[in-house]
Amino acid sequence: MKIDVPRTLADWNARGSDYLPGLLEMEFLKVDADEVVGRFTVRRAHGAWNGFLHAGAVVSLGDTCCGYGTLAALPDGADGFTTVDLAANFVGTARDGAVTCTARPLHRGRTTQVWDATVAAEASGKAIAHVRCTQMILWPRS
């Protein structure tokens, strides 16, 4: 079953509205095969009980940006993709304001794609995390 790739930015934003991206109130500002930019405004639901931004919210933003980029760059004839490896390095946090993620491809092959993403606090521009996702491209079964 071939996956339906959204065509417009409004379509990308609508597609995730009933899923985790919608639950975390992610907004996508750019989605194409070379770059994805997404963000969310930090709210209590994005945090951990200690008052810091929850690592899971940050990773979710990074993974989603990398996934949307992979989908936008799927090779012709591919059915879809799935994340097979994800790594995150945290170098900061945000307690308020918004965080933005910019994801770009490192490798786009026939069987895998590797995307790097940086999540940063919008107000300062300082990175809070670096995320790398390896995606396996799914092909129709014969």
N, CA, C and O atoms as CSV, one atom per row, in Angstrom:
chain,resi,resn,atom,element,x,y,z
A,1,MET,N,N,0.848,-1.181,0.000
A,1,MET,CA,C,0.000,0.000,0.000
A,1,MET,C,C,0.895,1.246,0.000
A,1,MET,O,O,1.643,1.470,0.951
A,2,LYS,N,N,0.821,2.032,-1.032
A,2,LYS,CA,C,1.635,3.240,-1.137
A,2,LYS,C,C,1.040,4.336,-0.247
A,2,LYS,O,O,-0.172,4.550,-0.208
A,3,ILE,N,N,1.925,5.006,0.453
A,3,ILE,CA,C,1.511,6.085,1.349
A,3,ILE,C,C,1.216,7.355,0.539
A,3,ILE,O,O,1.905,7.657,-0.436
A,4,ASP,N,N,0.201,8.077,0.952
A,4,ASP,CA,C,-0.178,9.324,0.301
A,4,ASP,C,C,0.653,10.466,0.887
A,4,ASP,O,O,0.527,10.785,2.069
A,5,VAL,N,N,1.489,11.071,0.070
A,5,VAL,CA,C,2.370,12.149,0.530
A,5,VAL,C,C,1.635,13.485,0.439
A,5,VAL,O,O,1.148,13.842,-0.634
A,6,PRO,N,N,1.545,14.232,1.544
A,6,PRO,CA,C,0.905,15.549,1.489
A,6,PRO,C,C,1.593,16.456,0.461
A,6,PRO,O,O,2.788,16.318,0.203
A,7,ARG,N,N,0.831,17.377,-0.119
A,7,ARG,CA,C,1.369,18.250,-1.159
A,7,ARG,C,C,1.633,19.676,-0.684
A,7,ARG,O,O,2.580,20.319,-1.138
A,8,THR,N,N,0.803,20.168,0.225
A,8,THR,CA,C,0.950,21.553,0.677
A,8,THR,C,C,1.326,21.573,2.154
A,8,THR,O,O,1.165,20.579,2.862
A,9,LEU,N,N,1.821,22.700,2.603
A,9,LEU,CA,C,2.161,22.855,4.014
A,9,LEU,C,C,0.921,22.662,4.888
A,9,LEU,O,O,1.003,22.058,5.958
A,10,ALA,N,N,-0.209,23.167,4.443
A,10,ALA,CA,C,-1.461,22.967,5.190
A,10,ALA,C,C,-1.787,21.483,5.299
A,10,ALA,O,O,-2.251,21.025,6.343
A,11,ASP,N,N,-1.546,20.726,4.225
A,11,ASP,CA,C,-1.780,19.280,4.257
A,11,ASP,C,C,-0.852,18.583,5.249
A,11,ASP,O,O,-1.288,17.694,5.981
A,12,TRP,N,N,0.436,18.980,5.282
A,12,TRP,CA,C,1.382,18.389,6.239
A,12,TRP,C,C,0.908,18.655,7.667
A,12,TRP,O,O,0.919,17.749,8.499
A,13,ASN,N,N,0.493,19.881,7.956
A,13,ASN,CA,C,0.041,20.217,9.304
A,13,ASN,C,C,-1.243,19.483,9.668
A,13,ASN,O,O,-1.403,19.042,10.806
A,14,ALA,N,N,-2.153,19.350,8.721
A,14,ALA,CA,C,-3.409,18.661,8.981
A,14,ALA,C,C,-3.195,17.162,9.181
A,14,ALA,O,O,-3.877,16.540,9.996
A,15,ARG,N,N,-2.255,16.585,8.443
A,15,ARG,CA,C,-2.045,15.132,8.484
A,15,ARG,C,C,-1.719,14.641,9.893
A,15,ARG,O,O,-2.180,13.569,10.286
A,16,GLY,N,N,-0.948,15.386,10.647
A,16,GLY,CA,C,-0.557,14.945,11.985
A,16,GLY,C,C,-1.469,15.401,13.096
A,16,GLY,O,O,-1.215,15.096,14.262
A,17,SER,N,N,-2.531,16.127,12.767
A,17,SER,CA,C,-3.344,16.756,13.811
A,17,SER,C,C,-4.014,15.765,14.763
A,17,SER,O,O,-4.237,16.099,15.927
A,18,ASP,N,N,-4.339,14.556,14.300
A,18,ASP,CA,C,-4.986,13.556,15.152
A,18,ASP,C,C,-3.989,12.580,15.778
A,18,ASP,O,O,-4.388,11.591,16.393
A,19,TYR,N,N,-2.718,12.852,15.624
A,19,TYR,CA,C,-1.662,11.959,16.102
A,19,TYR,C,C,-0.737,12.723,17.053
A,19,TYR,O,O,-1.066,13.832,17.476
A,20,LEU,N,N,0.402,12.145,17.386
A,20,LEU,CA,C,1.316,12.767,18.337
A,20,LEU,C,C,1.706,14.200,17.958
A,20,LEU,O,O,1.738,15.062,18.836
A,21,PRO,N,N,2.003,14.489,16.686
A,21,PRO,CA,C,2.326,15.892,16.357
A,21,PRO,C,C,1.212,16.862,16.764
A,21,PRO,O,O,1.492,17.963,17.237
A,22,GLY,N,N,-0.026,16.463,16.584
A,22,GLY,CA,C,-1.146,17.311,16.996
A,22,GLY,C,C,-1.263,17.409,18.500
A,22,GLY,O,O,-1.519,18.485,19.041
A,23,LEU,N,N,-1.075,16.284,19.181
A,23,LEU,CA,C,-1.149,16.271,20.637
A,23,LEU,C,C,-0.098,17.206,21.247
A,23,LEU,O,O,-0.363,17.883,22.240
A,24,LEU,N,N,1.095,17.236,20.643
A,24,LEU,CA,C,2.162,18.109,21.134
A,24,LEU,C,C,2.092,19.515,20.534
A,24,LEU,O,O,2.947,20.359,20.803
A,25,GLU,N,N,1.062,19.752,19.718
A,25,GLU,CA,C,0.827,21.052,19.067
A,25,GLU,C,C,2.004,21.497,18.201
A,25,GLU,O,O,2.393,22.665,18.205
A,26,MET,N,N,2.567,20.531,17.453
A,26,MET,CA,C,3.636,20.858,16.511
A,26,MET,C,C,3.053,21.604,15.319
A,26,MET,O,O,1.929,21.346,14.887
A,27,GLU,N,N,3.836,22.520,14.810
A,27,GLU,CA,C,3.476,23.276,13.612
A,27,GLU,C,C,4.660,23.168,12.659
A,27,GLU,O,O,5.811,23.313,13.070
A,28,PHE,N,N,4.373,22.916,11.397
A,28,PHE,CA,C,5.442,22.780,10.410
A,28,PHE,C,C,5.452,24.000,9.505
A,28,PHE,O,O,4.431,24.381,8.932
A,29,LEU,N,N,6.620,24.602,9.391
A,29,LEU,CA,C,6.797,25.843,8.641
A,29,LEU,C,C,7.365,25.588,7.248
A,29,LEU,O,O,7.202,26.406,6.342
A,30,LYS,N,N,8.032,24.445,7.086
A,30,LYS,CA,C,8.614,24.070,5.796
A,30,LYS,C,C,8.755,22.558,5.770
A,30,LYS,O,O,9.253,21.958,6.723
A,31,VAL,N,N,8.319,21.945,4.683
A,31,VAL,CA,C,8.509,20.507,4.500
A,31,VAL,C,C,8.849,20.268,3.044
A,31,VAL,O,O,8.011,20.455,2.161
A,32,ASP,N,N,10.082,19.853,2.795
A,32,ASP,CA,C,10.459,19.401,1.462
A,32,ASP,C,C,11.574,18.373,1.585
A,32,ASP,O,O,11.999,18.050,2.694
A,33,ALA,N,N,12.044,17.866,0.475
A,33,ALA,CA,C,13.022,16.780,0.464
A,33,ALA,C,C,14.397,17.205,0.958
A,33,ALA,O,O,15.240,16.352,1.236
A,34,ASP,N,N,14.639,18.504,1.072
A,34,ASP,CA,C,15.951,18.998,1.491
A,34,ASP,C,C,15.976,19.627,2.879
A,34,ASP,O,O,17.044,19.788,3.470
A,35,GLU,N,N,14.808,19.982,3.399
A,35,GLU,CA,C,14.769,20.615,4.719
A,35,GLU,C,C,13.345,20.598,5.270
A,35,GLU,O,O,12.369,20.811,4.551
A,36,VAL,N,N,13.268,20.339,6.569
A,36,VAL,CA,C,11.989,20.411,7.283
A,36,VAL,C,C,12.202,21.307,8.495
A,36,VAL,O,O,13.191,21.171,9.215
A,37,VAL,N,N,11.268,22.221,8.709
A,37,VAL,CA,C,11.315,23.104,9.875
A,37,VAL,C,C,9.982,22.964,10.613
A,37,VAL,O,O,8.914,23.203,10.048
A,38,GLY,N,N,10.066,22.576,11.877
A,38,GLY,CA,C,8.882,22.439,12.713
A,38,GLY,C,C,9.127,23.088,14.062
A,38,GLY,O,O,10.267,23.372,14.429
A,39,ARG,N,N,8.043,23.321,14.800
A,39,ARG,CA,C,8.181,23.996,16.093
A,39,ARG,C,C,7.003,23.664,16.984
A,39,ARG,O,O,5.981,23.152,16.528
A,40,PHE,N,N,7.163,23.960,18.254
A,40,PHE,CA,C,6.029,24.020,19.174
A,40,PHE,C,C,6.340,25.051,20.248
A,40,PHE,O,O,7.498,25.326,20.561
A,41,THR,N,N,5.276,25.610,20.798
A,41,THR,CA,C,5.413,26.536,21.916
A,41,THR,C,C,5.389,25.702,23.187
A,41,THR,O,O,4.475,24.905,23.404
A,42,VAL,N,N,6.399,25.891,24.023
A,42,VAL,CA,C,6.532,25.108,25.248
A,42,VAL,C,C,5.359,25.407,26.177
A,42,VAL,O,O,5.037,26.561,26.460
A,43,ARG,N,N,4.741,24.342,26.634
A,43,ARG,CA,C,3.677,24.453,27.631
A,43,ARG,C,C,3.877,23.349,28.661
A,43,ARG,O,O,4.715,22.466,28.476
A,44,ARG,N,N,3.135,23.396,29.708
A,44,ARG,CA,C,3.314,22.438,30.812
A,44,ARG,C,C,3.307,20.986,30.324
A,44,ARG,O,O,4.092,20.173,30.811
A,45,ALA,N,N,2.453,20.657,29.392
A,45,ALA,CA,C,2.351,19.284,28.886
A,45,ALA,C,C,3.623,18.807,28.185
A,45,ALA,O,O,3.810,17.601,28.021
A,46,HIS,N,N,4.498,19.717,27.770
A,46,HIS,CA,C,5.772,19.349,27.148
A,46,HIS,C,C,6.863,19.097,28.185
A,46,HIS,O,O,7.974,18.700,27.836
A,47,GLY,N,N,6.548,19.328,29.453
A,47,GLY,CA,C,7.565,19.287,30.495
A,47,GLY,C,C,7.580,18.015,31.305
A,47,GLY,O,O,6.695,17.164,31.211
A,48,ALA,N,N,8.613,17.922,32.097
A,48,ALA,CA,C,8.736,16.875,33.103
A,48,ALA,C,C,8.361,17.492,34.457
A,48,ALA,O,O,8.292,18.715,34.580
A,49,TRP,N,N,8.125,16.676,35.443
A,49,TRP,CA,C,7.691,17.173,36.750
A,49,TRP,C,C,8.710,18.112,37.387
A,49,TRP,O,O,8.360,18.878,38.286
A,50,ASN,N,N,9.976,18.067,36.934
A,50,ASN,CA,C,11.005,18.937,37.527
A,50,ASN,C,C,11.040,20.335,36.913
A,50,ASN,O,O,11.882,21.152,37.286
A,51,GLY,N,N,10.133,20.616,35.976
A,51,GLY,CA,C,10.043,21.951,35.400
A,51,GLY,C,C,10.829,22.151,34.118
A,51,GLY,O,O,10.744,23.213,33.502
A,52,PHE,N,N,11.594,21.147,33.703
A,52,PHE,CA,C,12.345,21.245,32.458
A,52,PHE,C,C,11.558,20.627,31.315
A,52,PHE,O,O,10.643,19.832,31.533
A,53,LEU,N,N,11.921,20.999,30.104
A,53,LEU,CA,C,11.324,20.418,28.911
A,53,LEU,C,C,11.628,18.926,28.883
A,53,LEU,O,O,12.777,18.526,29.071
A,54,HIS,N,N,10.620,18.106,28.652
A,54,HIS,CA,C,10.777,16.656,28.646
A,54,HIS,C,C,11.561,16.222,27.406
A,54,HIS,O,O,11.273,16.666,26.295
A,55,ALA,N,N,12.540,15.364,27.603
A,55,ALA,CA,C,13.352,14.864,26.488
A,55,ALA,C,C,12.481,14.213,25.411
A,55,ALA,O,O,12.772,14.322,24.220
A,56,GLY,N,N,11.421,13.542,25.835
A,56,GLY,CA,C,10.537,12.882,24.878
A,56,GLY,C,C,9.850,13.860,23.939
A,56,GLY,O,O,9.635,13.542,22.770
A,57,ALA,N,N,9.506,15.033,24.423
A,57,ALA,CA,C,8.890,16.055,23.561
A,57,ALA,C,C,9.896,16.551,22.534
A,57,ALA,O,O,9.554,16.756,21.369
A,58,VAL,N,N,11.141,16.742,22.971
A,58,VAL,CA,C,12.197,17.213,22.067
A,58,VAL,C,C,12.488,16.160,20.998
A,58,VAL,O,O,12.584,16.479,19.813
A,59,VAL,N,N,12.627,14.906,21.425
A,59,VAL,CA,C,12.897,13.816,20.480
A,59,VAL,C,C,11.724,13.639,19.514
A,59,VAL,O,O,11.929,13.378,18.329
A,60,SER,N,N,10.517,13.778,20.013
A,60,SER,CA,C,9.342,13.650,19.145
A,60,SER,C,C,9.349,14.701,18.039
A,60,SER,O,O,9.017,14.402,16.892
A,61,LEU,N,N,9.724,15.923,18.381
A,61,LEU,CA,C,9.814,16.976,17.368
A,61,LEU,C,C,10.904,16.635,16.353
A,61,LEU,O,O,10.684,16.748,15.147
A,62,GLY,N,N,12.072,16.222,16.832
A,62,GLY,CA,C,13.158,15.869,15.925
A,62,GLY,C,C,12.811,14.693,15.030
A,62,GLY,O,O,13.050,14.736,13.824
A,63,ASP,N,N,12.248,13.641,15.616
A,63,ASP,CA,C,11.884,12.448,14.850
A,63,ASP,C,C,10.814,12.761,13.816
A,63,ASP,O,O,10.869,12.265,12.690
A,64,THR,N,N,9.849,13.575,14.192
A,64,THR,CA,C,8.772,13.921,13.257
A,64,THR,C,C,9.313,14.740,12.093
A,64,THR,O,O,8.943,14.496,10.944
A,65,CYS,N,N,10.175,15.700,12.369
A,65,CYS,CA,C,10.772,16.484,11.277
A,65,CYS,C,C,11.573,15.583,10.337
A,65,CYS,O,O,11.466,15.703,9.117
A,66,CYS,N,N,12.367,14.689,10.902
A,66,CYS,CA,C,13.139,13.761,10.068
A,66,CYS,C,C,12.218,12.834,9.276
A,66,CYS,O,O,12.475,12.547,8.107
A,67,GLY,N,N,11.155,12.372,9.909
A,67,GLY,CA,C,10.205,11.499,9.223
A,67,GLY,C,C,9.474,12.205,8.097
A,67,GLY,O,O,9.292,11.630,7.024
A,68,TYR,N,N,9.054,13.441,8.323
A,68,TYR,CA,C,8.373,14.180,7.259
A,68,TYR,C,C,9.328,14.411,6.086
A,68,TYR,O,O,8.916,14.347,4.928
A,69,GLY,N,N,10.593,14.677,6.384
A,69,GLY,CA,C,11.579,14.843,5.324
A,69,GLY,C,C,11.780,13.563,4.534
A,69,GLY,O,O,11.874,13.588,3.307
A,70,THR,N,N,11.846,12.443,5.245
A,70,THR,CA,C,11.983,11.152,4.571
A,70,THR,C,C,10.800,10.900,3.657
A,70,THR,O,O,10.970,10.468,2.517
A,71,LEU,N,N,9.619,11.166,4.148
A,71,LEU,CA,C,8.419,10.964,3.338
A,71,LEU,C,C,8.433,11.859,2.104
A,71,LEU,O,O,8.066,11.424,1.013
A,72,ALA,N,N,8.856,13.104,2.276
A,72,ALA,CA,C,8.927,14.030,1.137
A,72,ALA,C,C,9.974,13.593,0.112
A,72,ALA,O,O,9.887,13.956,-1.061
A,73,ALA,N,N,10.964,12.814,0.557
A,73,ALA,CA,C,12.062,12.402,-0.324
A,73,ALA,C,C,12.003,10.922,-0.696
A,73,ALA,O,O,12.999,10.367,-1.160
A,74,LEU,N,N,10.858,10.276,-0.501
A,74,LEU,CA,C,10.774,8.854,-0.825
A,74,LEU,C,C,11.116,8.602,-2.292
A,74,LEU,O,O,10.676,9.343,-3.171
A,75,PRO,N,N,11.896,7.564,-2.553
A,75,PRO,CA,C,12.164,7.213,-3.948
A,75,PRO,C,C,10.876,6.757,-4.644
A,75,PRO,O,O,9.974,6.222,-4.000
A,76,ASP,N,N,10.796,6.969,-5.945
A,76,ASP,CA,C,9.633,6.516,-6.720
A,76,ASP,C,C,9.414,5.022,-6.519
A,76,ASP,O,O,10.353,4.230,-6.597
A,77,GLY,N,N,8.177,4.649,-6.261
A,77,GLY,CA,C,7.810,3.252,-6.099
A,77,GLY,C,C,7.858,2.747,-4.672
A,77,GLY,O,O,7.352,1.658,-4.397
A,78,ALA,N,N,8.454,3.505,-3.742
A,78,ALA,CA,C,8.518,3.080,-2.345
A,78,ALA,C,C,7.134,3.162,-1.712
A,78,ALA,O,O,6.317,4.006,-2.082
A,79,ASP,N,N,6.884,2.274,-0.754
A,79,ASP,CA,C,5.601,2.234,-0.043
A,79,ASP,C,C,5.565,3.132,1.182
A,79,ASP,O,O,4.487,3.543,1.612
A,80,GLY,N,N,6.708,3.441,1.743
A,80,GLY,CA,C,6.757,4.216,2.965
A,80,GLY,C,C,8.119,4.054,3.608
A,80,GLY,O,O,9.112,3.791,2.930
A,81,PHE,N,N,8.158,4.214,4.939
A,81,PHE,CA,C,9.416,4.122,5.671
A,81,PHE,C,C,9.120,3.806,7.125
A,81,PHE,O,O,7.975,3.887,7.570
A,82,THR,N,N,10.150,3.449,7.852
A,82,THR,CA,C,10.044,3.306,9.293
A,82,THR,C,C,11.385,3.673,9.919
A,82,THR,O,O,12.438,3.427,9.331
A,83,THR,N,N,11.343,4.261,11.107
A,83,THR,CA,C,12.567,4.612,11.814
A,83,THR,C,C,13.208,3.332,12.340
A,83,THR,O,O,12.550,2.530,13.003
A,84,VAL,N,N,14.500,3.142,12.044
A,84,VAL,CA,C,15.217,1.971,12.546
A,84,VAL,C,C,16.290,2.335,13.567
A,84,VAL,O,O,16.764,1.468,14.300
A,85,ASP,N,N,16.674,3.603,13.620
A,85,ASP,CA,C,17.631,4.045,14.633
A,85,ASP,C,C,17.405,5.527,14.891
A,85,ASP,O,O,17.158,6.309,13.973
A,86,LEU,N,N,17.497,5.889,16.157
A,86,LEU,CA,C,17.312,7.283,16.542
A,86,LEU,C,C,18.251,7.564,17.703
A,86,LEU,O,O,18.282,6.815,18.679
A,87,ALA,N,N,19.014,8.642,17.597
A,87,ALA,CA,C,19.919,9.043,18.677
A,87,ALA,C,C,19.721,10.527,18.937
A,87,ALA,O,O,19.489,11.313,18.019
A,88,ALA,N,N,19.818,10.891,20.202
A,88,ALA,CA,C,19.675,12.297,20.576
A,88,ALA,C,C,20.741,12.664,21.595
A,88,ALA,O,O,21.026,11.911,22.527
A,89,ASN,N,N,21.315,13.828,21.394
A,89,ASN,CA,C,22.255,14.399,22.344
A,89,ASN,C,C,21.680,15.723,22.814
A,89,ASN,O,O,21.395,16.608,22.007
A,90,PHE,N,N,21.510,15.855,24.129
A,90,PHE,CA,C,20.926,17.048,24.704
A,90,PHE,C,C,22.030,17.971,25.203
A,90,PHE,O,O,22.933,17.552,25.926
A,91,VAL,N,N,21.939,19.233,24.802
A,91,VAL,CA,C,22.968,20.211,25.170
A,91,VAL,C,C,22.372,21.441,25.861
A,91,VAL,O,O,23.087,22.402,26.145
A,92,GLY,N,N,21.081,21.411,26.127
A,92,GLY,CA,C,20.419,22.534,26.774
A,92,GLY,C,C,18.965,22.206,27.006
A,92,GLY,O,O,18.553,21.055,26.854
A,93,THR,N,N,18.180,23.206,27.373
A,93,THR,CA,C,16.748,23.020,27.586
A,93,THR,C,C,16.037,24.346,27.354
A,93,THR,O,O,16.666,25.377,27.117
A,94,ALA,N,N,14.733,24.293,27.427
A,94,ALA,CA,C,13.892,25.493,27.370
A,94,ALA,C,C,12.781,25.291,28.385
A,94,ALA,O,O,12.239,24.193,28.510
A,95,ARG,N,N,12.446,26.340,29.104
A,95,ARG,CA,C,11.359,26.268,30.086
A,95,ARG,C,C,10.113,27.000,29.601
A,95,ARG,O,O,9.014,26.783,30.112
A,96,ASP,N,N,10.298,27.873,28.603
A,96,ASP,CA,C,9.171,28.623,28.059
A,96,ASP,C,C,9.521,29.061,26.635
A,96,ASP,O,O,10.588,28.735,26.114
A,97,GLY,N,N,8.613,29.794,26.027
A,97,GLY,CA,C,8.830,30.225,24.651
A,97,GLY,C,C,8.575,29.082,23.691
A,97,GLY,O,O,7.770,28.193,23.967
A,98,ALA,N,N,9.256,29.109,22.574
A,98,ALA,CA,C,9.074,28.077,21.550
A,98,ALA,C,C,10.402,27.417,21.241
A,98,ALA,O,O,11.470,27.994,21.446
A,99,VAL,N,N,10.311,26.204,20.747
A,99,VAL,CA,C,11.490,25.504,20.245
A,99,VAL,C,C,11.245,25.186,18.778
A,99,VAL,O,O,10.126,24.881,18.364
A,100,THR,N,N,12.315,25.264,18.010
A,100,THR,CA,C,12.247,25.024,16.571
A,100,THR,C,C,13.225,23.927,16.205
A,100,THR,O,O,14.327,23.854,16.748
A,101,CYS,N,N,12.816,23.084,15.289
A,101,CYS,CA,C,13.668,22.008,14.794
A,101,CYS,C,C,13.889,22.199,13.305
A,101,CYS,O,O,12.948,22.442,12.550
A,102,THR,N,N,15.143,22.087,12.892
A,102,THR,CA,C,15.490,22.096,11.478
A,102,THR,C,C,16.167,20.769,11.162
A,102,THR,O,O,17.186,20.425,11.763
A,103,ALA,N,N,15.601,20.030,10.223
A,103,ALA,CA,C,16.129,18.720,9.840
A,103,ALA,C,C,16.573,18.757,8.384
A,103,ALA,O,O,15.908,19.328,7.520
A,104,ARG,N,N,17.726,18.125,8.141
A,104,ARG,CA,C,18.274,18.052,6.780
A,104,ARG,C,C,18.823,16.656,6.528
A,104,ARG,O,O,19.294,16.001,7.457
A,105,PRO,N,N,18.768,16.194,5.281
A,105,PRO,CA,C,19.268,14.849,4.981
A,105,PRO,C,C,20.794,14.794,4.975
A,105,PRO,O,O,21.465,15.697,4.476
A,106,LEU,N,N,21.307,13.735,5.528
A,106,LEU,CA,C,22.729,13.437,5.462
A,106,LEU,C,C,22.971,12.403,4.351
A,106,LEU,O,O,24.002,12.423,3.679
A,107,HIS,N,N,21.994,11.499,4.175
A,107,HIS,CA,C,22.084,10.433,3.176
A,107,HIS,C,C,20.679,10.093,2.705
A,107,HIS,O,O,19.776,9.903,3.520
A,108,ARG,N,N,20.493,10.018,1.405
A,108,ARG,CA,C,19.210,9.590,0.830
A,108,ARG,C,C,19.490,8.481,-0.169
A,108,ARG,O,O,19.829,8.749,-1.322
A,109,GLY,N,N,19.352,7.249,0.265
A,109,GLY,CA,C,19.605,6.105,-0.596
A,109,GLY,C,C,18.327,5.367,-0.937
A,109,GLY,O,O,17.228,5.787,-0.574
A,110,ARG,N,N,18.490,4.271,-1.635
A,110,ARG,CA,C,17.349,3.451,-2.047
A,110,ARG,C,C,16.776,2.645,-0.885
A,110,ARG,O,O,15.577,2.366,-0.860
A,111,THR,N,N,17.618,2.269,0.076
A,111,THR,CA,C,17.140,1.435,1.181
A,111,THR,C,C,17.099,2.164,2.519
A,111,THR,O,O,16.369,1.761,3.424
A,112,THR,N,N,17.878,3.233,2.649
A,112,THR,CA,C,17.868,4.003,3.899
A,112,THR,C,C,18.010,5.490,3.610
A,112,THR,O,O,18.511,5.908,2.565
A,113,GLN,N,N,17.550,6.262,4.571
A,113,GLN,CA,C,17.824,7.694,4.614
A,113,GLN,C,C,18.311,8.008,6.023
A,113,GLN,O,O,17.839,7.422,6.998
A,114,VAL,N,N,19.256,8.932,6.123
A,114,VAL,CA,C,19.738,9.401,7.416
A,114,VAL,C,C,19.525,10.907,7.456
A,114,VAL,O,O,19.954,11.633,6.558
A,115,TRP,N,N,18.865,11.360,8.497
A,115,TRP,CA,C,18.548,12.784,8.661
A,115,TRP,C,C,19.126,13.288,9.977
A,115,TRP,O,O,19.064,12.601,10.997
A,116,ASP,N,N,19.683,14.480,9.946
A,116,ASP,CA,C,20.164,15.168,11.139
A,116,ASP,C,C,19.245,16.344,11.438
A,116,ASP,O,O,18.819,17.060,10.533
A,117,ALA,N,N,18.947,16.532,12.716
A,117,ALA,CA,C,18.067,17.624,13.124
A,117,ALA,C,C,18.665,18.341,14.324
A,117,ALA,O,O,19.277,17.727,15.198
A,118,THR,N,N,18.476,19.643,14.344
A,118,THR,CA,C,18.861,20.450,15.500
A,118,THR,C,C,17.608,21.099,16.055
A,118,THR,O,O,16.850,21.744,15.331
A,119,VAL,N,N,17.405,20.921,17.346
A,119,VAL,CA,C,16.293,21.566,18.040
A,119,VAL,C,C,16.896,22.705,18.849
A,119,VAL,O,O,17.854,22.509,19.596
A,120,ALA,N,N,16.324,23.902,18.694
A,120,ALA,CA,C,16.871,25.097,19.344
A,120,ALA,C,C,15.769,25.898,20.014
A,120,ALA,O,O,14.616,25.871,19.584
A,121,ALA,N,N,16.135,26.611,21.072
A,121,ALA,CA,C,15.221,27.569,21.701
A,121,ALA,C,C,15.101,28.750,20.747
A,121,ALA,O,O,16.113,29.321,20.341
A,122,GLU,N,N,13.882,29.122,20.387
A,122,GLU,CA,C,13.695,30.218,19.424
A,122,GLU,C,C,14.243,31.544,19.938
A,122,GLU,O,O,14.870,32.289,19.185
A,123,ALA,N,N,14.016,31.841,21.189
A,123,ALA,CA,C,14.401,33.151,21.720
A,123,ALA,C,C,15.906,33.381,21.657
A,123,ALA,O,O,16.354,34.464,21.280
A,124,SER,N,N,16.679,32.384,22.019
A,124,SER,CA,C,18.134,32.544,22.053
A,124,SER,C,C,18.828,32.021,20.808
A,124,SER,O,O,19.950,32.423,20.500
A,125,GLY,N,N,18.157,31.123,20.092
A,125,GLY,CA,C,18.784,30.470,18.945
A,125,GLY,C,C,19.757,29.382,19.347
A,125,GLY,O,O,20.380,28.762,18.484
A,126,LYS,N,N,19.903,29.136,20.646
A,126,LYS,CA,C,20.846,28.128,21.122
A,126,LYS,C,C,20.267,26.732,20.975
A,126,LYS,O,O,19.100,26.486,21.280
A,127,ALA,N,N,21.116,25.819,20.495
A,127,ALA,CA,C,20.703,24.421,20.347
A,127,ALA,C,C,20.410,23.817,21.709
A,127,ALA,O,O,21.111,24.083,22.685
A,128,ILE,N,N,19.367,23.004,21.763
A,128,ILE,CA,C,19.090,22.249,22.982
A,128,ILE,C,C,19.260,20.750,22.734
A,128,ILE,O,O,19.421,19.982,23.682
A,129,ALA,N,N,19.226,20.325,21.458
A,129,ALA,CA,C,19.418,18.903,21.150
A,129,ALA,C,C,19.809,18.723,19.689
A,129,ALA,O,O,19.456,19.514,18.814
A,130,HIS,N,N,20.552,17.650,19.471
A,130,HIS,CA,C,20.892,17.199,18.119
A,130,HIS,C,C,20.338,15.787,17.986
A,130,HIS,O,O,20.609,14.925,18.822
A,131,VAL,N,N,19.571,15.557,16.945
A,131,VAL,CA,C,18.888,14.279,16.740
A,131,VAL,C,C,19.311,13.710,15.390
A,131,VAL,O,O,19.362,14.434,14.396
A,132,ARG,N,N,19.611,12.421,15.357
A,132,ARG,CA,C,19.912,11.734,14.091
A,132,ARG,C,C,18.962,10.551,13.959
A,132,ARG,O,O,18.847,9.727,14.867
A,133,CYS,N,N,18.281,10.479,12.814
A,133,CYS,CA,C,17.347,9.388,12.534
A,133,CYS,C,C,17.789,8.634,11.289
A,133,CYS,O,O,18.120,9.227,10.262
A,134,THR,N,N,17.785,7.322,11.405
A,134,THR,CA,C,17.994,6.467,10.242
A,134,THR,C,C,16.654,5.833,9.908
A,134,THR,O,O,16.022,5.208,10.760
A,135,GLN,N,N,16.227,5.997,8.666
A,135,GLN,CA,C,14.942,5.503,8.215
A,135,GLN,C,C,15.154,4.397,7.176
A,135,GLN,O,O,15.957,4.544,6.255
A,136,MET,N,N,14.426,3.296,7.336
A,136,MET,CA,C,14.453,2.239,6.351
A,136,MET,C,C,13.326,2.471,5.357
A,136,MET,O,O,12.172,2.652,5.747
A,137,ILE,N,N,13.659,2.464,4.076
A,137,ILE,CA,C,12.651,2.645,3.030
A,137,ILE,C,C,11.933,1.317,2.806
A,137,ILE,O,O,12.568,0.272,2.666
A,138,LEU,N,N,10.621,1.369,2.774
A,138,LEU,CA,C,9.794,0.184,2.580
A,138,LEU,C,C,9.359,0.075,1.133
A,138,LEU,O,O,8.911,1.049,0.528
A,139,TRP,N,N,9.495,-1.120,0.586
A,139,TRP,CA,C,9.173,-1.379,-0.827
A,139,TRP,C,C,8.051,-2.416,-0.902
A,139,TRP,O,O,7.905,-3.245,-0.004
A,140,PRO,N,N,7.251,-2.366,-1.989
A,140,PRO,CA,C,6.180,-3.351,-2.145
A,140,PRO,C,C,6.749,-4.769,-2.183
A,140,PRO,O,O,7.833,-5.009,-2.715
A,141,ARG,N,N,6.007,-5.679,-1.617
A,141,ARG,CA,C,6.399,-7.100,-1.680
A,141,ARG,C,C,5.948,-7.667,-3.007
A,141,ARG,O,O,4.865,-7.356,-3.502
A,142,SER,N,N,6.781,-8.486,-3.563
A,142,SER,CA,C,6.454,-9.103,-4.880
A,142,SER,C,C,5.521,-10.264,-4.718
A,142,SER,O,O,5.143,-10.895,-5.705
